[in-house]
Amino acid sequence: MLLMQRSYNFKAILGISIGNFGLLLNLLIAINYYIINIMTDLYLKHEENERIHKNRHDTGSVNSNKALEDTIVLLQKYLAAEVAGRDLYVEQAKTLKDPILVQALKSFASTESGHIINIREKITELGGTPNPLNAIREAQKGVSAASHQVSAPLDMLRIDLKIEENAINDYTAGLEIIEDPGVRALIENNLAEEIHHSLYLSKRINEILETTKARIGAIKGIEKPGGKEASEIFKASVEVGEARLKRSWLEMSMSGLIAGMNVTFGIIASSYVAGATEPFVGANVSKIFGALFFPIGFMFLMIGKSELFTENFLVPVTAVIAKKGKIKELFKLWSLTLIGNMAGIFIFALAIAGSLNQIVPNFVVTHIHGVAGSYMNKTPFVMVLSAIFAGWLITLMTWLLIASSGTLARIFIIWTVGFLIYLNSFSHIVVASSEILIAINTGSHISYLPWLYSYVPLTIAGNMIGGLFFVTILQYLQILHSTELPIRNYEGGLDSSHQLSMAGGEDAKNPKFEDVENIEDTL
């Protein structure tokens, strides 16, 4: 009984144990399944990562190889440029005479040789083969031969500067695309030296240009014995006259208006001095004192670039003679400047009348009354003759101003002519009319009608005779057979059918007149 009971327990225990073992076995199998799945996933992921890494490595290698090839190609380009520059500097140093410039070019050639060496070394370091120097020179043979034929120092330096500027541009562009630190360091070093070369060349070019400019100025400043020739003065007058004829009507009118007002300041100054000194030294001596101050008005004209009607008897007339202007343009200029002059002196006369004894003392106006009366009391013949001398002197002054060089010489000419006109009471249409209009508007016995119908036409006629005949025409006849003037057609171009000398002879050989120093300063 006991044995049976024990046997039963053993079976039960064995059954339980077997059941538990199966459960454990199943558990182990499940755990092993999950472990195998996890390991498989890890293996597959590892394989995928390896594949991706391999693809990336292969792509990077391709890109790296392409960048390396591009870098070597760029370095080969730099090498060719440095060889060309070095050879050019060596050849130029053999031909130049300036020892300082020769030394500089030799230094440049040495620097370029250093660039050639470091570029070749870098190409070799990157696995490339530098192009042979002979092959580079052969490829550049035509360009180098043309560059070596330039012999003028200024032209040489300009070519060198262009080469350096091209090198600077190439190196700068290379820094934007190259990432290799060693190559970048090489380019930056070469770039700094090329910039130094460029600055030096620019400085030398400017020095040569300034020296040349100074020499030209010195040559121009040399006056011929006795001054300029009459033909040179005439040619310069033509150029000034052409410019005057091409202005607008407003510019002509305003120039005349301003001149009319400005010249009257000389009248006020001279009348003040003459009127103030007359009680002490007498009329004759006081007139000399007044004549010394009369040219002030003419000085204002010269500095202010305004013009009187009478000074247009020379420069625009010569332009018409040389067929650089039309007669209708000349009449337009004469009319507008005369009207402007008269308007200017009339405005000034009204201003004097309105400020009588307030700005201008009474003795000044009294003196002007006496001068105006002397103009109006002349006989018609004396009016014309006096006007001829005035027009003669003013036009002669214009001629002499073009002929002269230097401010002091021009001031002396202006003062002399103004002094003679005032001292002799020559009838200048603008100057005399200014005094007459002041007298009319400040209570003088003179009236407008005698001045307008008698004095004005006779004086204008006399001024024109004096200026046109005694200066312009006579000077033209003087140079008629001694010089040639190119005659252009009215459109401003050079017409072969009219390209004749002033004498009607051979074709003019120089269509451009010579510049005369400070022509624009003439009245």
matplotlib code that plots the C-alpha trace (Angstrom):
import matplotlib.pyplot as plt

x = [0.0, 2.7, 4.6, 1.7, 1.3, 4.9, 4.6, 1.6, 3.4, 6.4, 4.3, 2.6, 5.8, 7.2, 4.2, 4.4, 8.1, 7.6, 4.9, 7.1, 10.0, 7.9, 6.8, 10.4, 11.4, 8.7, 9.8, 13.4, 12.3, 10.3, 13.2, 15.6, 13.2, 13.0, 16.8, 17.3, 14.8, 16.6, 20.0, 18.7, 17.3, 20.5, 22.5, 20.2, 20.5, 24.2, 24.3, 22.2, 24.4, 27.5, 25.9, 24.9, 28.3, 30.0, 27.8, 28.7, 32.3, 32.3, 30.4, 32.8, 35.7, 34.4, 33.7, 37.1, 38.8, 36.9, 37.8, 41.4, 41.4, 39.8, 42.4, 45.3, 43.8, 43.5, 47.1, 48.2, 46.5, 48.3, 51.6, 51.2, 50.4, 53.3, 55.7, 54.4, 54.8, 58.3, 59.6, 58.0, 59.7, 63.1, 62.9, 61.7, 64.5, 67.0, 65.5, 64.7, 67.3, 65.8, 68.0, 65.3, 62.7, 65.0, 65.7, 62.0, 61.3, 64.1, 62.6, 59.2, 60.8, 62.4, 59.0, 57.3, 60.0, 59.2, 55.5, 56.4, 58.3, 55.7, 52.9, 54.9, 55.6, 51.9, 50.8, 53.3, 52.1, 48.5, 49.5, 49.6, 52.4, 53.3, 53.2, 56.7, 57.9, 58.9, 55.5, 53.9, 56.2, 55.5, 51.7, 52.2, 54.7, 52.5, 51.3, 54.7, 56.3, 53.8, 54.3, 58.1, 57.9, 56.6, 59.5, 57.9, 58.2, 54.7, 53.2, 55.3, 54.1, 50.5, 50.8, 52.5, 49.7, 47.1, 48.9, 49.0, 45.3, 44.4, 46.5, 44.8, 41.4, 42.3, 43.7, 40.7, 38.3, 40.4, 40.0, 36.2, 36.1, 39.2, 38.9, 42.3, 44.1, 47.5, 46.4, 44.6, 47.7, 49.7, 47.2, 46.9, 50.7, 50.9, 47.9, 49.5, 52.7, 50.7, 48.8, 52.1, 53.3, 50.1, 50.4, 54.0, 53.1, 50.2, 52.4, 55.1, 52.5, 51.1, 54.6, 55.4, 52.1, 52.7, 56.2, 55.0, 52.2, 54.7, 56.9, 54.0, 53.1, 56.6, 56.7, 53.4, 54.5, 57.5, 56.7, 58.2, 60.4, 58.1, 55.0, 52.5, 52.2, 49.3, 48.1, 48.0, 46.0, 43.5, 43.1, 42.4, 39.9, 38.1, 37.7, 36.4, 34.1, 32.6, 31.7, 30.1, 27.9, 26.6, 25.1, 21.4, 19.5, 19.0, 22.7, 23.6, 21.0, 22.0, 25.7, 24.9, 22.7, 25.3, 28.0, 25.9, 25.4, 28.9, 30.7, 28.7, 30.6, 33.7, 31.8, 30.7, 34.3, 35.9, 33.3, 33.6, 37.4, 37.3, 34.5, 36.1, 39.5, 38.4, 38.0, 41.6, 43.5, 41.3, 39.3, 42.3, 44.2, 41.1, 40.2, 43.5, 42.7, 39.3, 40.7, 42.8, 39.7, 37.5, 38.9, 37.4, 34.2, 36.2, 37.9, 34.5, 33.7, 36.8, 36.4, 32.7, 32.8, 30.2, 30.5, 30.0, 28.4, 31.7, 33.9, 32.0, 33.6, 36.5, 36.0, 32.6, 33.5, 36.6, 34.5, 32.2, 35.2, 36.5, 33.1, 32.6, 29.5, 26.7, 26.1, 22.6, 24.2, 26.5, 23.6, 21.7, 24.7, 25.1, 21.4, 21.0, 24.2, 23.4, 19.9, 21.2, 23.9, 21.3, 18.9, 21.7, 22.8, 19.2, 18.5, 21.6, 20.6, 17.2, 19.0, 21.2, 18.3, 16.3, 19.2, 20.4, 22.2, 21.6, 24.1, 25.8, 26.9, 25.5, 28.9, 29.3, 26.0, 27.0, 30.2, 28.4, 26.1, 29.1, 30.6, 27.2, 26.7, 30.2, 29.2, 25.8, 27.3, 29.7, 29.0, 27.9, 31.3, 33.1, 30.6, 31.5, 35.2, 35.3, 33.3, 35.7, 38.6, 36.5, 35.6, 39.2, 40.5, 38.0, 38.5, 42.3, 42.0, 40.2, 43.0, 45.7, 44.0, 44.0, 47.7, 48.8, 49.7, 49.3, 46.9, 49.1, 49.6, 45.8, 45.2, 47.7, 46.1, 42.6, 43.8, 45.6, 42.6, 40.1, 42.4, 42.7, 39.0, 38.0, 40.9, 40.0, 36.2, 36.0, 32.3, 31.8, 28.1, 27.7, 29.9, 28.8, 25.1, 25.4, 26.5, 23.9, 21.0, 22.1, 22.1, 18.7, 17.2, 18.8, 17.5, 19.8, 18.6, 19.4, 16.3, 15.8, 15.0, 18.3, 20.2, 18.1, 17.9, 21.2, 23.8, 23.0, 23.1, 26.2, 28.1, 27.2, 28.3, 31.6, 32.3, 31.7, 34.0, 36.7, 36.5, 35.7, 38.0, 40.9, 41.4, 39.5, 39.8, 43.3, 44.5, 42.8, 44.6, 47.9, 47.7, 45.8, 48.8, 50.8, 48.6, 46.0, 42.7, 40.5, 37.1, 34.2, 30.8, 27.9, 26.9, 30.2, 31.9, 35.0, 33.8, 36.4, 34.9, 35.5, 38.8, 40.7, 43.2, 42.1, 43.9, 42.0, 45.1, 46.0, 44.0, 44.4, 46.5, 45.3, 41.6, 41.9, 43.2, 45.9, 44.7, 45.7, 46.3, 43.4, 41.4, 38.3, 39.6, 39.2, 36.5]
y = [0.0, 2.3, 1.2, 2.0, 5.3, 6.2, 5.0, 7.2, 10.3, 9.6, 9.5, 12.7, 14.4, 13.0, 14.3, 17.6, 17.8, 16.8, 19.4, 22.0, 21.0, 21.4, 24.8, 25.7, 24.3, 26.3, 29.3, 28.8, 28.2, 31.4, 33.4, 31.9, 32.8, 36.4, 36.5, 35.1, 37.7, 40.5, 39.4, 39.0, 42.5, 43.9, 42.0, 43.3, 46.8, 46.5, 45.3, 48.2, 50.7, 49.2, 49.5, 53.1, 53.9, 52.3, 54.2, 57.5, 56.7, 55.9, 59.1, 61.1, 59.6, 60.5, 64.1, 64.4, 63.2, 65.6, 68.6, 67.5, 67.4, 70.8, 72.2, 70.8, 72.3, 75.7, 75.5, 74.6, 77.8, 79.8, 78.2, 79.3, 82.9, 83.1, 81.8, 84.4, 87.2, 86.2, 85.9, 89.3, 91.1, 89.5, 90.7, 94.2, 94.6, 94.1, 97.0, 99.7, 102.4, 103.6, 101.7, 102.0, 100.6, 97.8, 96.8, 96.7, 94.5, 92.1, 91.9, 91.2, 88.4, 86.9, 86.9, 85.3, 82.6, 81.9, 81.5, 79.1, 76.9, 76.8, 76.1, 73.3, 71.8, 72.0, 70.3, 67.5, 67.2, 66.8, 63.9, 65.9, 66.5, 70.2, 71.2, 71.5, 75.1, 74.7, 73.6, 76.5, 79.0, 77.4, 77.8, 81.4, 82.2, 84.5, 86.6, 86.8, 88.0, 90.8, 91.9, 91.9, 94.2, 97.1, 99.5, 102.6, 102.5, 103.8, 101.1, 98.4, 99.4, 99.5, 95.9, 94.8, 96.4, 94.6, 91.3, 91.9, 92.8, 89.6, 87.6, 89.3, 88.5, 84.8, 84.3, 86.0, 83.7, 80.7, 81.5, 81.4, 77.7, 76.0, 74.5, 72.8, 74.8, 74.3, 75.5, 78.4, 79.5, 79.4, 81.5, 84.0, 84.5, 84.9, 87.2, 89.6, 89.9, 90.5, 93.3, 94.8, 94.7, 96.3, 99.2, 99.9, 99.8, 102.2, 104.6, 104.5, 105.1, 108.1, 109.5, 109.2, 110.8, 113.7, 114.2, 114.3, 116.7, 119.0, 118.9, 119.7, 122.6, 123.9, 123.7, 125.5, 128.2, 129.1, 132.2, 132.9, 135.9, 138.9, 136.9, 135.0, 135.4, 137.3, 134.1, 132.3, 135.1, 135.0, 131.3, 131.5, 134.3, 132.0, 129.3, 131.8, 133.4, 130.0, 129.3, 132.7, 132.3, 128.9, 130.1, 130.5, 133.8, 133.9, 133.4, 136.2, 138.6, 138.0, 138.4, 141.8, 142.8, 141.9, 143.7, 146.9, 147.0, 146.1, 148.6, 151.4, 150.8, 152.1, 155.3, 155.8, 155.2, 157.6, 160.3, 160.1, 160.5, 163.2, 165.1, 165.0, 166.2, 168.8, 171.6, 171.2, 170.3, 171.6, 169.8, 168.6, 166.9, 165.5, 163.9, 162.0, 160.8, 159.7, 157.9, 155.8, 154.3, 154.0, 150.6, 149.0, 148.4, 146.6, 144.5, 143.3, 142.3, 140.2, 138.4, 138.0, 136.7, 139.1, 141.1, 144.4, 144.9, 146.5, 143.6, 141.4, 143.1, 140.7, 137.1, 136.3, 138.1, 136.0, 132.8, 133.9, 134.7, 131.1, 129.8, 128.4, 130.6, 132.2, 135.8, 135.6, 134.2, 137.2, 139.7, 137.8, 138.2, 141.9, 142.6, 140.7, 142.0, 145.6, 145.3, 143.7, 146.4, 149.2, 147.4, 147.0, 150.6, 151.8, 149.7, 151.1, 154.7, 154.2, 152.8, 155.9, 158.2, 156.5, 156.7, 160.2, 161.8, 158.6, 156.2, 158.2, 161.8, 164.7, 165.9, 162.5, 163.0, 166.6, 165.4, 162.8, 165.6, 167.5, 164.4, 163.5, 167.1, 167.0, 163.8, 165.3, 168.7, 167.2, 167.7, 164.6, 164.4, 164.5, 162.0, 159.5, 160.2, 159.9, 156.7, 155.3, 155.6, 154.0, 151.0, 150.8, 150.7, 148.2, 145.8, 146.2, 145.4, 142.1, 141.2, 142.0, 140.0, 136.9, 137.5, 138.0, 135.4, 135.9, 137.8, 140.8, 141.4, 141.4, 143.7, 146.2, 146.0, 146.6, 149.5, 151.1, 150.9, 152.1, 155.0, 156.2, 156.0, 158.0, 160.5, 161.4, 161.2, 158.8, 157.9, 154.3, 153.5, 151.6, 153.7, 157.1, 156.1, 155.0, 158.5, 160.1, 157.9, 158.7, 162.4, 162.2, 160.4, 162.7, 166.1, 167.0, 169.2, 166.3, 164.3, 160.9, 161.8, 163.6, 160.7, 158.0, 159.5, 161.3, 160.0, 156.3, 155.6, 157.8, 156.3, 152.7, 153.4, 154.9, 152.0, 149.5, 151.3, 151.5, 147.9, 146.1, 148.0, 149.2, 145.9, 142.9, 143.5, 144.9, 142.0, 139.6, 141.1, 140.9, 137.1, 136.4, 134.9, 133.9, 131.1, 128.6, 128.2, 125.1, 126.1, 123.9, 123.7, 125.2, 121.9, 121.9, 119.1, 119.3, 119.7, 118.7, 121.2, 124.0, 122.8, 125.7, 128.1, 131.7, 132.7, 130.2, 128.0, 124.5, 122.4, 123.1, 120.5, 121.0, 121.1, 121.7, 125.1, 125.4, 126.1, 129.5, 129.7, 131.1, 132.3, 132.1, 135.0, 137.5, 140.1]
z = [0.0, 0.9, -2.1, -4.4, -2.8, -3.4, -7.0, -7.5, -6.1, -8.3, -11.4, -10.4, -9.7, -13.0, -14.9, -13.3, -14.0, -17.6, -18.0, -16.4, -18.7, -21.8, -20.6, -20.0, -23.3, -25.1, -23.2, -24.3, -27.9, -27.9, -26.4, -28.9, -31.7, -30.6, -30.2, -33.7, -35.2, -33.4, -34.6, -38.1, -38.1, -36.7, -39.4, -42.2, -40.9, -40.7, -44.3, -45.4, -43.6, -45.1, -48.6, -48.0, -46.6, -49.6, -52.0, -50.3, -50.2, -53.9, -54.8, -52.6, -54.3, -57.7, -56.6, -55.0, -58.1, -60.3, -58.0, -58.0, -61.8, -62.0, -59.6, -61.7, -64.9, -63.2, -61.9, -65.5, -66.7, -64.0, -64.9, -68.6, -67.6, -65.2, -67.9, -70.4, -67.9, -66.8, -70.4, -71.3, -68.3, -69.2, -72.9, -71.9, -69.4, -72.3, -74.4, -71.9, -71.1, -67.7, -65.1, -62.4, -64.6, -65.9, -62.3, -61.5, -64.5, -63.5, -60.0, -61.5, -63.7, -60.5, -58.7, -61.7, -61.7, -58.1, -59.0, -61.8, -59.3, -56.6, -59.2, -60.8, -57.3, -56.3, -59.6, -58.9, -55.3, -56.4, -58.7, -61.9, -64.5, -65.1, -68.8, -70.2, -70.4, -74.0, -74.9, -73.1, -74.9, -78.2, -77.7, -76.8, -79.5, -81.6, -78.7, -77.1, -80.4, -80.8, -77.2, -77.5, -80.5, -78.4, -77.7, -76.2, -72.4, -71.8, -74.1, -72.5, -69.0, -70.2, -71.6, -68.3, -66.3, -68.3, -67.7, -64.0, -63.9, -65.7, -63.2, -60.3, -61.8, -62.5, -59.0, -57.4, -59.3, -58.3, -54.6, -55.0, -56.2, -54.7, -51.2, -50.9, -48.1, -49.7, -53.1, -51.6, -49.7, -52.9, -54.8, -52.0, -51.9, -55.7, -55.7, -53.2, -55.3, -58.5, -56.7, -55.7, -59.3, -60.5, -58.1, -59.1, -62.8, -62.3, -60.5, -63.2, -65.9, -64.1, -63.6, -67.3, -68.3, -65.8, -67.1, -70.7, -69.8, -68.2, -71.2, -73.5, -71.3, -71.3, -75.1, -75.4, -73.0, -75.2, -77.1, -80.5, -80.8, -81.2, -80.0, -82.1, -85.9, -87.3, -89.0, -85.6, -84.1, -87.0, -86.7, -83.0, -83.6, -86.0, -83.4, -80.8, -83.3, -84.4, -80.8, -80.3, -83.4, -82.3, -79.1, -78.4, -78.7, -74.9, -74.2, -76.7, -75.2, -71.6, -72.4, -74.0, -71.1, -68.5, -70.4, -70.7, -66.9, -66.0, -68.2, -66.6, -63.3, -65.1, -66.0, -62.4, -61.1, -63.6, -63.1, -59.3, -59.5, -62.2, -60.5, -57.0, -58.3, -60.8, -58.2, -57.1, -60.3, -63.1, -65.8, -67.9, -65.1, -63.4, -66.8, -66.7, -63.2, -64.3, -67.3, -65.0, -63.4, -66.5, -67.6, -64.5, -66.5, -69.2, -66.6, -65.4, -69.0, -69.3, -66.0, -66.3, -69.9, -71.1, -74.4, -76.0, -79.4, -80.7, -79.8, -82.2, -85.2, -85.1, -83.9, -85.4, -88.6, -89.0, -88.5, -91.4, -93.6, -92.9, -93.7, -90.2, -89.7, -91.6, -92.3, -90.8, -87.6, -87.5, -87.9, -85.2, -82.8, -83.6, -83.1, -79.8, -78.2, -79.2, -77.9, -74.7, -74.2, -74.6, -72.2, -69.7, -69.7, -69.6, -66.5, -64.9, -65.8, -64.1, -61.0, -60.9, -61.3, -58.6, -56.1, -56.9, -53.9, -51.9, -53.4, -56.1, -55.0, -57.0, -58.2, -60.0, -61.9, -62.7, -64.2, -66.3, -67.6, -68.8, -70.6, -72.2, -73.4, -75.1, -77.0, -78.2, -79.2, -81.8, -85.4, -87.5, -89.1, -85.7, -84.3, -87.0, -86.9, -83.1, -83.3, -85.9, -83.4, -80.6, -82.8, -84.0, -80.4, -79.1, -82.0, -81.7, -78.0, -78.9, -81.4, -78.9, -76.1, -78.4, -79.3, -75.7, -73.0, -69.3, -67.2, -66.5, -70.3, -70.8, -67.9, -69.4, -72.8, -71.4, -69.2, -72.1, -74.5, -71.9, -70.9, -74.5, -75.2, -72.1, -72.3, -75.9, -75.5, -78.4, -79.1, -78.2, -78.8, -75.5, -73.2, -74.5, -74.6, -71.0, -70.0, -72.2, -70.8, -67.2, -68.0, -69.7, -66.6, -64.0, -65.2, -68.1, -71.0, -73.3, -74.7, -76.1, -79.7, -80.6, -79.1, -80.8, -84.3, -84.5, -82.2, -82.2, -86.0, -86.6, -83.8, -84.8, -88.3, -87.1, -84.7, -87.4, -89.9, -87.3, -86.2, -89.4, -91.8, -89.7, -87.9, -89.2, -93.0, -92.9, -90.7, -93.1, -96.0, -94.1, -93.8, -97.0, -98.8, -95.8, -94.3, -95.2, -93.4, -93.8, -94.9, -93.8, -95.2, -93.3, -91.7, -89.8, -91.7, -93.9, -97.5, -100.1, -102.5, -100.1, -98.6, -100.0, -98.7, -97.9, -101.1, -103.1, -103.6, -102.4, -100.0, -96.4, -94.7, -91.2, -90.7, -87.0, -85.9, -83.3, -79.8, -78.4, -74.7, -72.7, -75.8, -73.7, -71.6, -74.4, -74.3]

ax = plt.figure().add_subplot(projection="3d")
ax.plot(x, y, z, "-o")
ax.set_aspect("equal")
plt.show()
